[in-house]
């Protein structure tokens, strides 16, 4: 008999198996699932400071539309009755057309697509449409903030691409243009993927586009984390600066449903990109999610600039306050960040995994993160923490609350107080901010769509 192999935590799976086997009926198994969801809502939703950069609370309308009746409906194909496989989609066409046009408006783009059920599928769309197996692409390594979706172990590798590193300045945390120019002319990449999950400052998109233009190279901007900041005018506009295509997460800073967005301006890209999406990578694409994404885009037009500006101010204030508390922060000489996140170097305190788990015991949720001086094999136990301000900002917290949060984090890191004592202050702070900001109240008719 073959040895059983699991990639998941075996103790967690064993716990679940024991609960299922102890259930007297499938109804009790259902109750176990509901119970886990309720426990998460009570703890993470109401009692924690959620400082994860990839998370943002959705507005009441967006959340309601995620549970809407239309989520049961199938809608394969492009918008329009002749291009659908199924009949009965005339109102679905309305929802999807509204979503596409709202995305174009938000991103000042000529084209956009709404069918990506995950942002990594957007990256695979780009590689499928704009490269051939064996082509060379350049992307950022994980220790410098790059993401697996643009590396050999992600969609770029699945496509059969040769992946070369974008040279980065480990102090300035941006592209080393001189070294990039030399490397790019040597390997002649068909695509250069910019964007990273650790992103503190803009990238030189225009300069890179000029360097790779002579052999037909294009820039692809993976704005998974920066998508809301781009739309809100708080970050660079990659399409305006020379990127051929922009992808990103509809969650994170954009604060919509977790899924993907893609936008572009070049007409010749429309057919290969949309063909890569359907029929290759997406068939039925969760129309409830599309409706929620459209609603998030509409609210972004109303509140996005103010919301994103406060996110950045909060991140800068949090970085400065943590540094004042004695926690080493990356890029202090540059004002810490121009995005929604800051990076702490906690090697002196046990490393990213140990500190993140200690903070979790105080109801402060952050994530371990590689530092530029780490190597990819440090992935499980890296030296840093990534701390984001999107969720705290949407609950209405501002710069003064960032100082309080920095003090709570430092209390735990420097063991000035027990995590249990800090936890009480965290719960009190979180409960003082009970109303979501930068969105409309629940829209009329949203509940009746359930």
C-alpha positions, 0 to 999 in steps of 0.5 A: 500500500502506498504511503499516504501523503498530505500537504495540509496540516495532518492534525487539523484534518484529524480534528475535522475527521473526528468531528465528522465521525462524532456527528450523528447525522449529516445535519450535525456535520452541517452544524459543524461547518456553520459553527466554524464560520460563526466562530471566525465571524465572532473572533476575526470579524469583531475582536481582532485587529486585522492588519493583513495587507490582502484583506479588506471588509466589503461594503454591506451591498457587496456582501449582500450581492455575493449571496444573491439569487443570480449566483445560482445561474450559469452564463458561459460565454461573452456578453450577448444572447448570440454568444451565450451557451444558455438562454435566459441570460438577458438580465445577467447580460445587464449585470455583466455589461454594467460591471465591464463599463464600471471597471473601464471607468474606474481604471480609465481603460478602453477594455476590461474583463470581469470573469477572473475568479482569482487574480492569479488566473489573470496572470495566467491569462496574460501569459497564455495570450502574450507568450509562447512556451519557451519564451523568456520573461522577467519578474521579481524574486520572492525575497524582493516581494515577487509572487509565485504567480510570476515565477517558475512555480506559478503560472509563468512556469506552467506556461513553460516560460524561462523566468529571469530575475528583475534586478532590484535595489535591496535598499531602495526597494525598487528596480535597479534600472542600470542592472535591469538594462544590462540584463534585459538586453542580454536575455531579451524578455518578451514580457516583464512582470512588475508588481509584488506582494511586498510593494512599498514604492512605485516601479519605473514602468515607463523606463522599463517599457522603453528599454525593452521596446526595441525587440517588441518586449512588453510590460505586464503590471501585476497590481494584485495589491495596488489595484485600489491605490491605482484606481484611487490615484494614490499610486502610479497608473501603469497603463498610462505609463506604458504597461500593456496590461494591468491585472489585480485582485478585486479584494485587497485595496479595491475592497470588493469580492475576492477575485481578479480584474484585468484591463488594457488599452491596446485593441490587438490584445482584446481577442487573445486576452478574452479568448484566453479567459473564455473558453480556456480559463473561465466558463461559469464565472460566478455571476453573484461575484460579478454583481458584487464586483460591479457594486464595489466599482460603483462605490469606488467611484464615489469614495475611492480617492478619499479611502485610498489616501487615508490608507496610505497616510495610515500606513506611513503613520504606522511605519513611523510609530513602529520605528519610534517604538523600536521595531526596525522598519524597512525604507525608513529613509524614504518615509516607509511606504507609499502604499497600504503596507509596511514591512518590519524586520523582526529577526532580532525578536525571533523572526516573522513566524514566531512574532506573527504567532505571538501577535495572534495570541493578542488578537493582532493579525499580521503575516510573516514575510520574506525580507530582501536579505532572506533567501527563498528557502526561508519562506516558512520562517522568514525574517519579517512581517508585512502589516497592512492598513486597509481594513483598519482604515475602512473601519474609520481608524486614522493616524492617531489609532495607528500610534495606538496600534504600534504601541500594542504591537510593541507591547507584545514584541518587547514583552512589556505586557502579556498577550492576554492583557494586550488582547483586552485593549485590542478588543476594546479598540476594535469595538470602538469602530463598528461602522464601515466607512467609504461606502453606501448603506445597504442599497435598496433592493440588495436584500431582495436579491437574495 
